Amino acid sequence: MPDTPAPLHAHAPPPHAHENANDLHRKELAKASIIDRGIVWIADNVATVSCIFLFAGIGIGSLVGYFTGNTFLAAVCGALSSYFLQLVLLPLIMYAGKKSDRAREIQSDAIYKFGENTAHDMRESMRHLNAQDVHILKIEQDILTVETTLGEKLDGLTQTVAEIRQLIADKDDAMAAHLAAIHSRLDGDTPPAKPPVKVAARRTPPAKKVSTKA
């Protein structure tokens, strides 16, 4: 698989579909012949406690027939134990074992497919993490670019504010100097105060005398 990172949201499907090994084995047995299914059934039931007691009873019956002189019982039990069980049941169990080996083969194949699917998922996870790393690195670079741009703009704005403050301070100094010059000029050009003007008091003319002669 290539080492190049996959797209962030891309995901390849696993190479194998999930299957249950036991279900596959049961399906194969269902399609098998009646003889094969009968042999598997006999082999499955041989490995039981009931079958153990049955074989023990056959062996005990053979001994009882031998010690009691019962030839028929000894012959039947001996034939079952010596001929049938050894010559027929043993190959039958071996053939059923081959069917069981097929079940183990299916199980091993299922485990192998599961391992391949797991490795595929791990590779997909690593590719997804690599894609995330690339995306995160791009975001970090964008953030650094924005921080650098904002820092430069902030430095320029700080310098502009300082220049404006200096201009205001210079203007204030110039205005203060101009006002001081105006005040000094006004103080130097003040005319002297004029003395107060005295106003002469008006004299009232004497009243004319009225003659009382006729």
FIKOLZA-1660 file (N, C-alpha, C; in steps of 0.1 Angstrom, whole numbers, plus 5000, padded with zeros to 4 digits):
% residues 214
   i   px   py   pz ch aa at
   1 5009 4988 5000  A  M  N
   1 5000 5000 5000  A  M CA
   1 5009 5012 5000  A  M  C
   2 5006 5022 4992  A  P  N
   2 5014 5034 4991  A  P CA
   2 5014 5042 5005  A  P  C
   3 5026 5049 5007  A  D  N
   3 5027 5056 5019  A  D CA
   3 5021 5070 5019  A  D  C
   4 5016 5074 5007  A  T  N
   4 5010 5087 5006  A  T CA
   4 4997 5088 5013  A  T  C
   5 4995 5099 5021  A  P  N
   5 4982 5099 5029  A  P CA
   5 4970 5099 5020  A  P  C
   6 4960 5092 5025  A  A  N
   6 4947 5092 5018  A  A CA
   6 4939 5105 5021  A  A  C
   7 4929 5108 5013  A  P  N
   7 4920 5119 5016  A  P CA
   7 4915 5117 5030  A  P  C
   8 4911 5128 5037  A  L  N
   8 4908 5128 5051  A  L CA
   8 4895 5119 5053  A  L  C
   9 4886 5119 5044  A  H  N
   9 4873 5112 5047  A  H CA
   9 4872 5099 5038  A  H  C
  10 4883 5095 5032  A  A  N
  10 4883 5083 5024  A  A CA
  10 4886 5071 5032  A  A  C
  11 4879 5060 5029  A  H  N
  11 4881 5047 5036  A  H CA
  11 4878 5036 5026  A  H  C
  12 4889 5027 5024  A  A  N
  12 4887 5016 5015  A  A CA
  12 4881 5004 5023  A  A  C
  13 4872 4997 5016  A  P  N
  13 4866 4986 5023  A  P CA
  13 4876 4974 5026  A  P  C
  14 4873 4966 5036  A  P  N
  14 4882 4955 5039  A  P CA
  14 4882 4945 5027  A  P  C
  15 4893 4937 5026  A  P  N
  15 4894 4928 5015  A  P CA
  15 4885 4916 5016  A  P  C
  16 4881 4912 5028  A  H  N
  16 4873 4900 5030  A  H CA
  16 4860 4904 5037  A  H  C
  17 4849 4898 5034  A  A  N
  17 4837 4899 5041  A  A CA
  17 4837 4891 5054  A  A  C
  18 4830 4896 5064  A  H  N
  18 4830 4889 5077  A  H CA
  18 4820 4876 5075  A  H  C
  19 4826 4864 5078  A  E  N
  19 4818 4852 5078  A  E CA
  19 4821 4844 5090  A  E  C
  20 4810 4837 5095  A  N  N
  20 4811 4828 5106  A  N CA
  20 4816 4814 5102  A  N  C
  21 4827 4809 5107  A  A  N
  21 4833 4797 5103  A  A CA
  21 4823 4785 5106  A  A  C
  22 4816 4786 5117  A  N  N
  22 4807 4775 5121  A  N CA
  22 4795 4775 5111  A  N  C
  23 4790 4787 5107  A  D  N
  23 4779 4787 5098  A  D CA
  23 4784 4781 5084  A  D  C
  24 4796 4784 5080  A  L  N
  24 4801 4779 5067  A  L CA
  24 4802 4763 5068  A  L  C
  25 4807 4758 5079  A  H  N
  25 4808 4744 5081  A  H CA
  25 4794 4737 5081  A  H  C
  26 4785 4743 5088  A  R  N
  26 4771 4737 5088  A  R CA
  26 4765 4738 5074  A  R  C
  27 4768 4748 5066  A  K  N
  27 4763 4749 5052  A  K CA
  27 4769 4738 5044  A  K  C
  28 4782 4735 5045  A  E  N
  28 4789 4725 5038  A  E CA
  28 4783 4711 5042  A  E  C
  29 4781 4709 5055  A  L  N
  29 4775 4696 5059  A  L CA
  29 4761 4694 5053  A  L  C
  30 4753 4705 5053  A  A  N
  30 4740 4704 5047  A  A CA
  30 4740 4701 5033  A  A  C
  31 4750 4705 5025  A  K  N
  31 4751 4701 5011  A  K CA
  31 4758 4687 5009  A  K  C
  32 4763 4681 5019  A  A  N
  32 4770 4669 5018  A  A CA
  32 4760 4657 5016  A  A  C
  33 4765 4646 5013  A  S  N
  33 4756 4634 5011  A  S CA
  33 4751 4628 5024  A  S  C
  34 4741 4620 5023  A  I  N
  34 4735 4614 5035  A  I CA
  34 4746 4605 5042  A  I  C
  35 4754 4598 5035  A  I  N
  35 4765 4590 5041  A  I CA
  35 4774 4598 5049  A  I  C
  36 4779 4609 5043  A  D  N
  36 4788 4618 5050  A  D CA
  36 4782 4624 5063  A  D  C
  37 4769 4628 5062  A  R  N
  37 4762 4633 5074  A  R CA
  37 4760 4623 5084  A  R  C
  38 4757 4610 5080  A  G  N
  38 4755 4599 5089  A  G CA
  38 4768 4596 5096  A  G  C
  39 4780 4596 5089  A  I  N
  39 4793 4593 5095  A  I CA
  39 4796 4604 5105  A  I  C
  40 4794 4616 5102  A  V  N
  40 4797 4627 5111  A  V CA
  40 4788 4626 5124  A  V  C
  41 4776 4622 5122  A  W  N
  41 4767 4620 5133  A  W CA
  41 4771 4609 5142  A  W  C
  42 4776 4598 5136  A  I  N
  42 4781 4587 5144  A  I CA
  42 4793 4591 5152  A  I  C
  43 4802 4598 5145  A  A  N
  43 4815 4602 5152  A  A CA
  43 4812 4612 5163  A  A  C
  44 4802 4620 5161  A  D  N
  44 4799 4630 5172  A  D CA
  44 4793 4623 5184  A  D  C
  45 4785 4612 5181  A  N  N
  45 4778 4605 5192  A  N CA
  45 4787 4594 5199  A  N  C
  46 4798 4590 5192  A  V  N
  46 4807 4581 5198  A  V CA
  46 4814 4587 5210  A  V  C
  47 4817 4600 5209  A  A  N
  47 4824 4607 5220  A  A CA
  47 4814 4611 5231  A  A  C
  48 4807 4602 5236  A  T  N
  48 4797 4605 5247  A  T CA
  48 4798 4594 5258  A  T  C
  49 4793 4598 5269  A  V  N
  49 4793 4588 5281  A  V CA
  49 4784 4576 5278  A  V  C
  50 4773 4578 5271  A  S  N
  50 4765 4567 5268  A  S CA
  50 4772 4556 5259  A  S  C
  51 4780 4561 5250  A  C  N
  51 4787 4552 5241  A  C CA
  51 4798 4545 5249  A  C  C
  52 4803 4551 5259  A  I  N
  52 4813 4545 5267  A  I CA
  52 4807 4533 5275  A  I  C
  53 4795 4535 5281  A  F  N
  53 4789 4524 5288  A  F CA
  53 4784 4513 5278  A  F  C
  54 4781 4517 5266  A  L  N
  54 4777 4507 5256  A  L CA
  54 4789 4498 5253  A  L  C
  55 4800 4504 5250  A  F  N
  55 4812 4496 5247  A  F CA
  55 4816 4487 5259  A  F  C
  56 4815 4493 5271  A  A  N
  56 4818 4486 5283  A  A CA
  56 4809 4474 5285  A  A  C
  57 4796 4476 5281  A  G  N
  57 4786 4464 5282  A  G CA
  57 4789 4453 5272  A  G  C
  58 4794 4457 5260  A  I  N
  58 4798 4447 5250  A  I CA
  58 4810 4439 5255  A  I  C
  59 4819 4446 5261  A  G  N
  59 4831 4439 5266  A  G CA
  59 4828 4430 5278  A  G  C
  60 4819 4435 5287  A  I  N
  60 4815 4426 5298  A  I CA
  60 4807 4414 5294  A  I  C
  61 4798 4416 5284  A  G  N
  61 4790 4405 5278  A  G CA
  61 4799 4394 5272  A  G  C
  62 4809 4399 5265  A  S  N
  62 4819 4389 5260  A  S CA
  62 4826 4381 5271  A  S  C
  63 4829 4387 5281  A  L  N
  63 4836 4380 5292  A  L CA
  63 4826 4371 5299  A  L  C
  64 4814 4376 5301  A  V  N
  64 4804 4367 5308  A  V CA
  64 4801 4355 5299  A  V  C
  65 4799 4356 5286  A  G  N
  65 4797 4345 5278  A  G CA
  65 4809 4335 5278  A  G  C
  66 4821 4340 5279  A  Y  N
  66 4833 4332 5279  A  Y CA
  66 4834 4324 5292  A  Y  C
  67 4831 4330 5303  A  F  N
  67 4832 4323 5316  A  F CA
  67 4820 4314 5319  A  F  C
  68 4809 4317 5313  A  T  N
  68 4797 4309 5316  A  T CA
  68 4795 4299 5305  A  T  C
  69 4803 4299 5295  A  G  N
  69 4802 4288 5285  A  G CA
  69 4791 4292 5275  A  G  C
  70 4786 4304 5275  A  N  N
  70 4775 4308 5265  A  N CA
  70 4782 4312 5252  A  N  C
  71 4783 4303 5243  A  T  N
  71 4790 4305 5231  A  T CA
  71 4784 4316 5222  A  T  C
  72 4770 4316 5222  A  F  N
  72 4764 4326 5214  A  F CA
  72 4767 4340 5219  A  F  C
  73 4766 4342 5232  A  L  N
  73 4768 4355 5238  A  L CA
  73 4783 4359 5236  A  L  C
  74 4792 4350 5238  A  A  N
  74 4806 4353 5236  A  A CA
  74 4809 4356 5222  A  A  C
  75 4802 4349 5212  A  A  N
  75 4805 4351 5198  A  A CA
  75 4800 4365 5194  A  A  C
  76 4787 4368 5198  A  V  N
  76 4781 4380 5194  A  V CA
  76 4790 4392 5200  A  V  C
  77 4792 4392 5212  A  C  N
  77 4800 4403 5218  A  C CA
  77 4814 4403 5213  A  C  C
  78 4820 4392 5211  A  G  N
  78 4833 4392 5205  A  G CA
  78 4834 4397 5191  A  G  C
  79 4823 4394 5183  A  A  N
  79 4823 4399 5169  A  A CA
  79 4821 4414 5169  A  A  C
  80 4812 4419 5178  A  L  N
  80 4810 4433 5178  A  L CA
  80 4823 4441 5182  A  L  C
  81 4829 4436 5193  A  S  N
  81 4841 4443 5198  A  S CA
  81 4853 4441 5189  A  S  C
  82 4855 4429 5184  A  S  N
  82 4867 4426 5176  A  S CA
  82 4866 4430 5161  A  S  C
  83 4855 4427 5155  A  Y  N
  83 4853 4429 5141  A  Y CA
  83 4847 4443 5138  A  Y  C
  84 4835 4445 5143  A  F  N
  84 4827 4457 5139  A  F CA
  84 4834 4470 5145  A  F  C
  85 4836 4470 5158  A  L  N
  85 4841 4482 5164  A  L CA
  85 4855 4485 5159  A  L  C
  86 4863 4475 5157  A  Q  N
  86 4877 4478 5153  A  Q CA
  86 4879 4480 5138  A  Q  C
  87 4872 4472 5130  A  L  N
  87 4874 4472 5116  A  L CA
  87 4864 4482 5109  A  L  C
  88 4853 4486 5115  A  V  N
  88 4844 4495 5109  A  V CA
  88 4843 4508 5115  A  V  C
  89 4842 4508 5129  A  L  N
  89 4841 4521 5136  A  L CA
  89 4853 4529 5135  A  L  C
  90 4865 4522 5135  A  L  N
  90 4878 4530 5135  A  L CA
  90 4880 4537 5122  A  L  C
  91 4878 4531 5110  A  P  N
  91 4879 4539 5098  A  P CA
  91 4868 4550 5097  A  P  C
  92 4856 4546 5103  A  L  N
  92 4845 4556 5103  A  L CA
  92 4849 4569 5111  A  L  C
  93 4855 4566 5122  A  I  N
  93 4859 4578 5130  A  I CA
  93 4871 4586 5123  A  I  C
  94 4880 4579 5117  A  M  N
  94 4890 4585 5109  A  M CA
  94 4885 4594 5098  A  M  C
  95 4875 4588 5091  A  Y  N
  95 4868 4596 5080  A  Y CA
  95 4861 4608 5086  A  Y  C
  96 4854 4607 5097  A  A  N
  96 4848 4618 5103  A  A CA
  96 4858 4628 5108  A  A  C
  97 4870 4623 5112  A  G  N
  97 4881 4632 5115  A  G CA
  97 4885 4641 5104  A  G  C
  98 4885 4636 5092  A  K  N
  98 4888 4644 5080  A  K CA
  98 4877 4655 5078  A  K  C
  99 4865 4652 5081  A  K  N
  99 4855 4662 5081  A  K CA
  99 4857 4673 5092  A  K  C
 100 4861 4668 5103  A  S  N
 100 4865 4677 5114  A  S CA
 100 4877 4686 5110  A  S  C
 101 4886 4680 5103  A  D  N
 101 4897 4688 5098  A  D CA
 101 4893 4698 5088  A  D  C
 102 4882 4695 5080  A  R  N
 102 4877 4706 5071  A  R CA
 102 4871 4717 5080  A  R  C
 103 4865 4714 5091  A  A  N
 103 4860 4725 5100  A  A CA
 103 4871 4733 5105  A  A  C
 104 4882 4727 5109  A  R  N
 104 4894 4734 5114  A  R CA
 104 4900 4742 5102  A  R  C
 105 4900 4737 5090  A  E  N
 105 4905 4744 5079  A  E CA
 105 4897 4757 5076  A  E  C
 106 4884 4756 5077  A  I  N
 106 4875 4767 5076  A  I CA
 106 4878 4777 5087  A  I  C
 107 4879 4772 5099  A  Q  N
 107 4882 4781 5110  A  Q CA
 107 4896 4788 5108  A  Q  C
 108 4906 4781 5103  A  S  N
 108 4919 4788 5101  A  S CA
 108 4918 4798 5090  A  S  C
 109 4910 4795 5079  A  D  N
 109 4908 4804 5069  A  D CA
 109 4901 4817 5074  A  D  C
 110 4891 4815 5082  A  A  N
 110 4884 4826 5088  A  A CA
 110 4893 4835 5097  A  A  C
 111 4902 4828 5104  A  I  N
 111 4911 4836 5113  A  I CA
 111 4921 4843 5104  A  I  C
 112 4926 4837 5093  A  Y  N
 112 4935 4844 5083  A  Y CA
 112 4928 4856 5077  A  Y  C
 113 4915 4855 5073  A  K  N
 113 4908 4866 5067  A  K CA
 113 4906 4877 5078  A  K  C
 114 4903 4873 5090  A  F  N
 114 4901 4883 5101  A  F CA
 114 4914 4891 5103  A  F  C
 115 4925 4883 5103  A  G  N
 115 4938 4890 5104  A  G CA
 115 4941 4900 5093  A  G  C
 116 4938 4896 5081  A  E  N
 116 4940 4905 5069  A  E CA
 116 4931 4917 5071  A  E  C
 117 4918 4915 5075  A  N  N
 117 4909 4927 5077  A  N CA
 117 4914 4936 5088  A  N  C
 118 4919 4930 5098  A  T  N
 118 4925 4938 5109  A  T CA
 118 4937 4946 5105  A  T  C
 119 4946 4939 5097  A  A  N
 119 4958 4947 5092  A  A CA
 119 4953 4958 5082  A  A  C
 120 4943 4955 5074  A  H  N
 120 4938 4965 5065  A  H CA
 120 4932 4977 5073  A  H  C
 121 4924 4974 5084  A  D  N
 121 4919 4985 5092  A  D CA
 121 4930 4993 5098  A  D  C
 122 4941 4986 5103  A  M  N
 122 4952 4993 5109  A  M CA
 122 4959 5002 5099  A  M  C
 123 4961 4997 5087  A  R  N
 123 4967 5006 5076  A  R CA
 123 4958 5017 5073  A  R  C
 124 4945 5015 5072  A  E  N
 124 4936 5026 5069  A  E CA
 124 4936 5036 5081  A  E  C
 125 4937 5032 5093  A  S  N
 125 4938 5041 5104  A  S CA
 125 4951 5049 5104  A  S  C
 126 4962 5043 5100  A  M  N
 126 4974 5050 5099  A  M CA
 126 4974 5060 5088  A  M  C
 127 4968 5057 5076  A  R  N
 127 4966 5066 5065  A  R CA
 127 4957 5078 5069  A  R  C
 128 4947 5074 5077  A  H  N
 128 4938 5085 5081  A  H CA
 128 4945 5094 5091  A  H  C
 129 4953 5089 5100  A  L  N
 129 4961 5097 5109  A  L CA
 129 4971 5105 5102  A  L  C
 130 4977 5100 5091  A  N  N
 130 4987 5108 5083  A  N CA
 130 4979 5119 5076  A  N  C
 131 4967 5116 5071  A  A  N
 131 4959 5127 5065  A  A CA
 131 4956 5138 5075  A  A  C
 132 4952 5133 5087  A  Q  N
 132 4949 5143 5098  A  Q CA
 132 4962 5152 5101  A  Q  C
 133 4973 5145 5102  A  D  N
 133 4986 5152 5105  A  D CA
 133 4988 5163 5094  A  D  C
 134 4986 5159 5081  A  V  N
 134 4988 5169 5070  A  V CA
 134 4979 5180 5072  A  V  C
 135 4966 5177 5075  A  H  N
 135 4956 5187 5076  A  H CA
 135 4959 5197 5088  A  H  C
 136 4963 5191 5099  A  I  N
 136 4966 5199 5111  A  I CA
 136 4979 5207 5108  A  I  C
 137 4989 5202 5101  A  L  N
 137 5001 5210 5098  A  L CA
 137 4997 5222 5089  A  L  C
 138 4988 5220 5080  A  K  N
 138 4983 5231 5071  A  K CA
 138 4976 5241 5079  A  K  C
 139 4968 5237 5089  A  I  N
 139 4961 5246 5098  A  I CA
 139 4971 5254 5106  A  I  C
 140 4981 5247 5111  A  E  N
 140 4991 5254 5119  A  E CA
 140 4999 5265 5111  A  E  C
 141 5002 5261 5098  A  Q  N
 141 5009 5270 5090  A  Q CA
 141 5000 5282 5087  A  Q  C
 142 4987 5280 5084  A  D  N
 142 4978 5291 5082  A  D CA
 142 4977 5300 5094  A  D  C
 143 4977 5294 5106  A  I  N
 143 4976 5302 5119  A  I CA
 143 4989 5310 5120  A  I  C
 144 5001 5304 5117  A  L  N
 144 5013 5312 5118  A  L CA
 144 5013 5323 5108  A  L  C
 145 5008 5321 5096  A  T  N
 145 5008 5331 5086  A  T CA
 145 4999 5343 5091  A  T  C
 146 4987 5339 5096  A  V  N
 146 4978 5349 5101  A  V CA
 146 4984 5357 5113  A  V  C
 147 4990 5350 5122  A  E  N
 147 4997 5357 5133  A  E CA
 147 5008 5366 5129  A  E  C
 148 5016 5362 5119  A  T  N
 148 5026 5371 5113  A  T CA
 148 5020 5383 5107  A  T  C
 149 5010 5381 5099  A  T  N
 149 5003 5392 5092  A  T CA
 149 4997 5402 5103  A  T  C
 150 4990 5396 5113  A  L  N
 150 4984 5405 5123  A  L CA
 150 4995 5412 5131  A  L  C
 151 5006 5405 5134  A  G  N
 151 5017 5411 5141  A  G CA
 151 5023 5423 5133  A  G  C
 152 5025 5421 5120  A  E  N
 152 5030 5432 5112  A  E CA
 152 5020 5444 5112  A  E  C
 153 5007 5441 5110  A  K  N
 153 4997 5451 5110  A  K CA
 153 4997 5458 5124  A  K  C
 154 4998 5451 5134  A  L  N
 154 4998 5457 5148  A  L CA
 154 5010 5466 5150  A  L  C
 155 5022 5461 5145  A  D  N
 155 5033 5470 5146  A  D CA
 155 5032 5483 5139  A  D  C
 156 5026 5481 5126  A  G  N
 156 5024 5494 5119  A  G CA
 156 5014 5503 5125  A  G  C
 157 5003 5497 5131  A  L  N
 157 4993 5505 5138  A  L CA
 157 4999 5511 5150  A  L  C
 158 5008 5504 5158  A  T  N
 158 5014 5510 5169  A  T CA
 158 5023 5522 5165  A  T  C
 159 5030 5520 5154  A  Q  N
 159 5039 5531 5149  A  Q CA
 159 5030 5543 5145  A  Q  C
 160 5019 5540 5138  A  T  N
 160 5010 5551 5134  A  T CA
 160 5005 5559 5146  A  T  C
 161 5000 5551 5156  A  V  N
 161 4995 5558 5168  A  V CA
 161 5006 5566 5175  A  V  C
 162 5018 5561 5175  A  A  N
 162 5029 5569 5181  A  A CA
 162 5032 5582 5173  A  A  C
 163 5031 5580 5160  A  E  N
 163 5033 5592 5152  A  E CA
 163 5022 5602 5154  A  E  C
 164 5010 5597 5155  A  I  N
 164 4998 5606 5157  A  I CA
 164 5000 5613 5171  A  I  C
 165 5004 5606 5181  A  R  N
 165 5006 5612 5194  A  R CA
 165 5017 5623 5194  A  R  C
 166 5028 5619 5186  A  Q  N
 166 5039 5629 5185  A  Q CA
 166 5034 5642 5178  A  Q  C
 167 5026 5640 5167  A  L  N
 167 5020 5651 5160  A  L CA
 167 5011 5660 5169  A  L  C
 168 5003 5653 5177  A  I  N
 168 4995 5660 5186  A  I CA
 168 5003 5668 5197  A  I  C
 169 5014 5661 5202  A  A  N
 169 5022 5668 5211  A  A CA
 169 5029 5680 5205  A  A  C
 170 5034 5678 5193  A  D  N
 170 5041 5689 5186  A  D CA
 170 5031 5701 5184  A  D  C
 171 5019 5697 5180  A  K  N
 171 5009 5707 5177  A  K CA
 171 5005 5715 5190  A  K  C
 172 5004 5707 5201  A  D  N
 172 5001 5713 5214  A  D CA
 172 5013 5723 5218  A  D  C
 173 5025 5718 5216  A  D  N
 173 5037 5727 5219  A  D CA
 173 5036 5739 5211  A  D  C
 174 5034 5738 5198  A  A  N
 174 5033 5749 5189  A  A CA
 174 5022 5759 5193  A  A  C
 175 5010 5753 5196  A  M  N
 175 4999 5761 5201  A  M CA
 175 5002 5769 5214  A  M  C
 176 5009 5762 5223  A  A  N
 176 5013 5768 5235  A  A CA
 176 5023 5780 5233  A  A  C
 177 5032 5777 5224  A  A  N
 177 5042 5788 5221  A  A CA
 177 5035 5800 5214  A  A  C
 178 5026 5797 5205  A  H  N
 178 5019 5807 5198  A  H CA
 178 5011 5816 5208  A  H  C
 179 5004 5809 5217  A  L  N
 179 4996 5816 5227  A  L CA
 179 5005 5824 5237  A  L  C
 180 5017 5819 5240  A  A  N
 180 5026 5826 5249  A  A CA
 180 5031 5839 5241  A  A  C
 181 5034 5837 5228  A  A  N
 181 5038 5849 5221  A  A CA
 181 5027 5859 5220  A  A  C
 182 5015 5855 5218  A  I  N
 182 5003 5864 5218  A  I CA
 182 5002 5872 5231  A  I  C
 183 5003 5864 5242  A  H  N
 183 5002 5870 5255  A  H CA
 183 5013 5880 5258  A  H  C
 184 5026 5876 5253  A  S  N
 184 5037 5886 5255  A  S CA
 184 5035 5898 5247  A  S  C
 185 5030 5897 5235  A  R  N
 185 5028 5908 5226  A  R CA
 185 5017 5917 5232  A  R  C
 186 5006 5911 5237  A  L  N
 186 4996 5919 5243  A  L CA
 186 5001 5927 5255  A  L  C
 187 5009 5920 5263  A  D  N
 187 5015 5927 5275  A  D CA
 187 5024 5938 5271  A  D  C
 188 5031 5937 5260  A  G  N
 188 5040 5948 5256  A  G CA
 188 5033 5960 5250  A  G  C
 189 5022 5959 5243  A  D  N
 189 5015 5969 5236  A  D CA
 189 5004 5975 5244  A  D  C
 190 5003 5974 5257  A  T  N
 190 4992 5980 5264  A  T CA
 190 4994 5995 5266  A  T  C
 191 4985 6004 5262  A  P  N
 191 4987 6019 5263  A  P CA
 191 4985 6023 5278  A  P  C
 192 4992 6035 5282  A  P  N
 192 4990 6039 5296  A  P CA
 192 4976 6044 5298  A  P  C
 193 4972 6043 5311  A  A  N
 193 4959 6047 5315  A  A CA
 193 4957 6062 5315  A  A  C
 194 4946 6068 5309  A  K  N
 194 4943 6082 5308  A  K CA
 194 4938 6087 5322  A  K  C
 195 4942 6100 5326  A  P  N
 195 4936 6105 5339  A  P CA
 195 4922 6108 5337  A  P  C
 196 4914 6107 5348  A  P  N
 196 4900 6110 5347  A  P CA
 196 4897 6124 5343  A  P  C
 197 4887 6127 5335  A  V  N
 197 4883 6141 5331  A  V CA
 197 4874 6146 5342  A  V  C
 198 4878 6159 5346  A  K  N
 198 4869 6166 5356  A  K CA
 198 4858 6174 5349  A  K  C
 199 4846 6172 5353  A  V  N
 199 4835 6179 5347  A  V CA
 199 4831 6191 5356  A  V  C
 200 4831 6203 5351  A  A  N
 200 4827 6215 5359  A  A CA
 200 4813 6215 5362  A  A  C
 201 4810 6219 5375  A  A  N
 201 4796 6219 5379  A  A CA
 201 4789 6231 5373  A  A  C
 202 4777 6230 5368  A  R  N
 202 4769 6241 5363  A  R CA
 202 4764 6249 5374  A  R  C
 203 4764 6263 5371  A  R  N
 203 4758 6273 5381  A  R CA
 203 4744 6275 5377  A  R  C
 204 4736 6275 5388  A  T  N
 204 4722 6278 5386  A  T CA
 204 4719 6293 5386  A  T  C
 205 4713 6299 5375  A  P  N
 205 4711 6314 5375  A  P CA
 205 4701 6318 5386  A  P  C
 206 4703 6330 5391  A  P  N
 206 4694 6334 5402  A  P CA
 206 4680 6337 5397  A  P  C
 207 4671 6335 5405  A  A  N
 207 4657 6336 5401  A  A CA
 207 4653 6351 5401  A  A  C
 208 4646 6355 5390  A  K  N
 208 4642 6369 5388  A  K CA
 208 4631 6373 5398  A  K  C
 209 4633 6386 5404  A  K  N
 209 4623 6391 5413  A  K CA
 209 4611 6396 5405  A  K  C
 210 4599 6393 5410  A  V  N
 210 4587 6397 5404  A  V CA
 210 4582 6410 5411  A  V  C
 211 4579 6420 5403  A  S  N
 211 4575 6433 5409  A  S CA
 211 4561 6432 5413  A  S  C
 212 4558 6438 5425  A  T  N
 212 4544 6438 5431  A  T CA
 212 4538 6451 5429  A  T  C
 213 4544 6461 5423  A  K  N
 213 4538 6475 5421  A  K CA
 213 4528 6474 5410  A  K  C
 214 4517 6482 5412  A  A  N
 214 4506 6482 5402  A  A CA
 214 4510 6492 5391  A  A  C
% end
